[in-house]
Amino acid sequence: MKKRILALSLAAAMVVGALASCSSEEKVVSSATEARDITLRMWGSSEDQEFMKTIADEWAAKYAAENDDVKSVTVNLEVVGEGDVAGEVMKDPSAAADVFAMATDQIKRLADAQAIYAMPDTIAADVKNLVGEANYNATVYDGKCYGYPFTVNIAQALYYDTTVFTAEDVQSLNTMLEKDIGDKKAFGISKNGYHNATWYFTGGAELFTNSDKSICTFDNDDSISVLKFVQENKDKIYIDDSSAVNLIKDGGLASWGDGSWAVQGMKAAFGDNMGVAKLPTITIDGKEMQMKCFGGVKFYAVNASSKEEEAALALVQYFTNADSQMKRYEMRQAIPTAVSLQDNPTIKEDPSVKAYAEQMAFTVVQAPVIPGGWWDDTMALFEAIYNGQITGDDIKAKVSEHVEAWKTME
């Protein structure tokens, strides 16, 4: 709403009237507030910078035009990935950006430190109306909402080469691994914790369910059998995310599991031969298990230390409205969270959106209590198993040892 500034108070008007009666040469002086310049800092991923600049410039011009007490608005964009936000903010909240894009697992650290703005009830209701209950709940910690979701954050769907695999082939990882495709690696997902957790979740494991750190079952029998399956098939399973794209382009990797943010990169890698599907099943000793992965949302939050709280909140709201989410989809193929876009025909018929929609049923929400040290520790453990440094019965024993450590990790 446009702010209107009262030029003269009633008392001032009375004084001016009195002075005017004494001398026609007396001048009236306005007490209007002088317009000011606003500068905001905003963090987002490197891949998002072009989109962010487009929307930030659009919002800045609009906000300045709609507010009489604002002369100009500048939004300075900086690169900080959604998974790195908590660590960066906690170094010094007062030196962090006013607005940042973040993932759901980052909430607890920032909320406990009161470094993130808790949305008032009226704004929280707006968030729920915009994105629906499930996406809204992904931003809630200890009963409070901490941001506006702008895209779903599903760890993997399966991107594959349609000249190598058929749509039927990619329903089963066993089929993919057993197919004669020469020296190509048949399948891959990253070795990092966000991705290798898929192997445990496929075996039915839980990780701090409902934020209860006493619940961690990565050492259950089915998850251990999945890890052994990966180790036994490592000649066909690839885990190095730093060179996966180049390997795909060179024809050495026939499929790759990656997140809902990776559509553009996968299209560039696979070209016209790209297919996309939900993750496949795995069958071990006659037992079929559907591959599962982490899921949640990415959302924009406001720094509790921001000196421009009102403008920062307005920026977040603009970045996540339905029009901006549609522009993000058009520029980045990011799957929207806005309820009003669910039936948009362009989005609804997008093969990647369909794949992630199917995978959504097989996701595990990132608990906000996952400790920062867990990610590196679980990657090191997985690499040791994949590389054969831990084998046989030692796999279960070693995973159990790490599970107990994770439960007490801060």
C-alpha positions, -999 to 999 in steps of 0.1 A, spaced: 0 0 0 13 34 -9 24 54 21 10 89 24 29 115 44 9 143 61 24 176 51 12 197 80 -2 187 113 -33 205 126 -13 225 150 12 235 124 -17 246 101 -31 268 129 3 285 134 7 291 97 -27 306 96 -19 329 125 14 340 108 -3 346 75 -27 370 92 2 391 104 23 391 72 17 380 36 55 376 32 57 347 57 64 312 40 49 279 49 76 251 56 66 214 50 74 188 76 73 160 51 98 131 58 126 130 33 127 99 11 156 76 18 177 50 0 175 13 9 202 -13 3 195 -51 9 219 -80 6 206 -113 -7 222 -148 -8 214 -175 -33 231 -203 -53 254 -196 -82 230 -212 -106 202 -189 -95 220 -155 -99 206 -146 -133 170 -153 -122 176 -134 -89 189 -104 -107 159 -103 -130 134 -104 -101 154 -82 -77 156 -54 -103 119 -57 -110 110 -56 -73 133 -28 -65 118 -4 -91 83 -14 -80 89 -10 -43 105 24 -47 76 36 -69 50 24 -44 65 39 -12 68 77 -10 94 75 18 117 54 -4 139 72 -30 157 41 -43 163 4 -36 194 -16 -43 196 -54 -39 232 -67 -38 233 -104 -48 259 -128 -33 266 -165 -39 260 -187 -9 245 -221 -15 212 -231 2 230 -259 21 257 -235 34 235 -208 49 234 -218 85 272 -221 88 277 -187 71 251 -169 92 263 -184 125 298 -169 119 282 -135 125 244 -130 120 248 -92 120 272 -95 90 250 -119 71 226 -111 42 192 -96 49 176 -124 29 188 -159 20 176 -189 2 180 -220 23 170 -257 27 148 -272 54 176 -289 73 192 -255 81 162 -242 102 170 -255 137 205 -240 140 193 -206 129 160 -207 149 177 -218 181 202 -190 178 174 -165 170 192 -156 138 162 -161 115 130 -141 115 99 -161 127 69 -151 106 39 -136 125 7 -156 124 -9 -135 96 21 -140 73 24 -177 82 -12 -180 70 -3 -163 38 25 -188 33 2 -218 38 -23 -203 14 4 -198 -12 21 -232 -11 -3 -256 6 1 -274 39 28 -299 30 52 -273 16 43 -249 44 51 -276 71 86 -280 56 94 -244 69 80 -250 104 101 -256 134 89 -257 170 55 -244 159 68 -214 140 71 -207 102 104 -194 91 101 -187 54 84 -188 19 90 -219 -1 99 -212 -38 107 -247 -52 105 -284 -42 138 -299 -32 138 -336 -41 173 -352 -41 169 -373 -71 149 -383 -101 166 -405 -128 180 -389 -159 190 -414 -185 201 -419 -221 172 -431 -242 195 -447 -267 208 -470 -240 178 -477 -218 141 -479 -225 114 -465 -202 108 -501 -191 145 -507 -183 147 -478 -159 120 -492 -137 145 -516 -122 181 -509 -112 188 -547 -115 178 -546 -152 199 -515 -158 230 -531 -142 225 -564 -160 220 -549 -195 250 -552 -218 260 -516 -224 297 -522 -230 321 -502 -208 296 -476 -198 287 -471 -162 250 -479 -159 239 -457 -130 252 -431 -106 244 -407 -78 267 -385 -58 287 -398 -29 278 -369 -6 255 -373 24 225 -357 8 226 -383 -20 241 -414 -5 214 -414 22 192 -428 -7 208 -462 -3 199 -464 34 164 -450 29 158 -476 1 163 -502 28 137 -485 50 161 -466 73 150 -436 93 171 -406 102 160 -386 132 123 -390 123 101 -362 137 133 -345 148 139 -373 174 177 -379 175 173 -412 192 157 -426 160 184 -436 134 182 -470 118 209 -468 91 222 -501 103 190 -521 97 194 -553 78 178 -542 46 199 -510 44 230 -530 50 220 -554 22 216 -524 -2 251 -511 7 265 -546 -1 246 -545 -34 262 -512 -43 297 -525 -33 292 -556 -54 282 -536 -84 306 -507 -81 320 -514 -116 286 -502 -130 277 -477 -103 293 -442 -104 296 -418 -75 319 -389 -85 296 -359 -90 325 -336 -100 330 -354 -133 296 -370 -139 284 -344 -165 316 -348 -186 313 -386 -184 277 -384 -196 287 -361 -225 316 -385 -234 292 -414 -234 307 -432 -204 277 -429 -181 242 -439 -191 221 -425 -162 224 -402 -133 202 -395 -102 201 -358 -94 179 -331 -79 150 -310 -91 174 -281 -97 195 -301 -122 172 -302 -152 191 -277 -173 225 -293 -166 211 -328 -175 195 -315 -207 229 -301 -217 246 -333 -208 223 -358 -224 210 -336 -252 180 -348 -273 185 -383 -259 175 -374 -223 148 -393 -206 136 -387 -170 118 -410 -146 114 -416 -109 141 -436 -92 141 -474 -100 134 -503 -77 161 -527 -64 156 -564 -59 178 -582 -34 173 -619 -25 138 -617 -40 128 -586 -21 119 -556 -42 126 -521 -26 117 -488 -42 146 -463 -41 138 -434 -18 156 -401 -13 156 -368 7 128 -344 0 117 -310 11 116 -275 -1 139 -245 -7 127 -213 8 136 -177 13 141 -164 49 148 -131 65 178 -125 88 165 -116 123 194 -90 124 183 -72 93 179 -34 97 155 -34 68 131 -60 80 100 -46 63 117 -42 29 134 -76 33 100 -93 40 85 -76 10 114 -88 -12 108 -124 0 71 -122 -7 77 -109 -42 103 -135 -50 79 -163 -41 46 -151 -55 31 -172 -83 43 -149 -111 79 -151 -99 77 -188 -94 65 -192 -130 94 -170 -142 118 -192 -122 103 -223 -139 107 -207 -173 143 -197 -166 155 -225 -144 129 -253 -148 125 -251 -110 94 -269 -99 70 -244 -82 54 -247 -48 26 -223 -55 -8 -241 -54 -22 -219 -81 4 -233 -106 -3 -270 -100 -27 -272 -129 -7 -250 -153 -6 -271 -185 30 -262 -193 42 -273 -159 18 -302 -156 30 -318 -189 67 -313 -183 83 -348 -181 107 -338 -153 79 -324 -132 60 -356 -137 91 -377 -126 96 -356 -95 59 -358 -87 61 -396 -88 93 -396 -67 76 -373 -42 58 -403 -28 92 -419 -20 109 -391 -2 121 -386 34 118 -351 49 151 -337 61 149 -334 99 160 -300 111 181 -316 138 206 -332 114 240 -320 129 264 -302 106 291 -328 110 268 -356 99 271 -348 62 309 -352 59 309 -382 83 283 -402 63 301 -394 30 334 -407 44 316 -439 57 299 -445 23 331 -440 4 349 -465 26 322 -491 19 320 -483 -18 357 -486 -22 358 -520 -4 378 -507 27 349 -521 48 334 -554 37 312 -583 49 299 -583 84 322 -553 92 298 -531 72 270 -535 97 293 -531 126 309 -500 113 275 -484 103 262 -492 138 292 -475 153 286 -443 133 248 -444 141 255 -442 178 279 -413 172 254 -394 151 228 -396 179 250 -376 202 266 -353 175 258 -316 180 
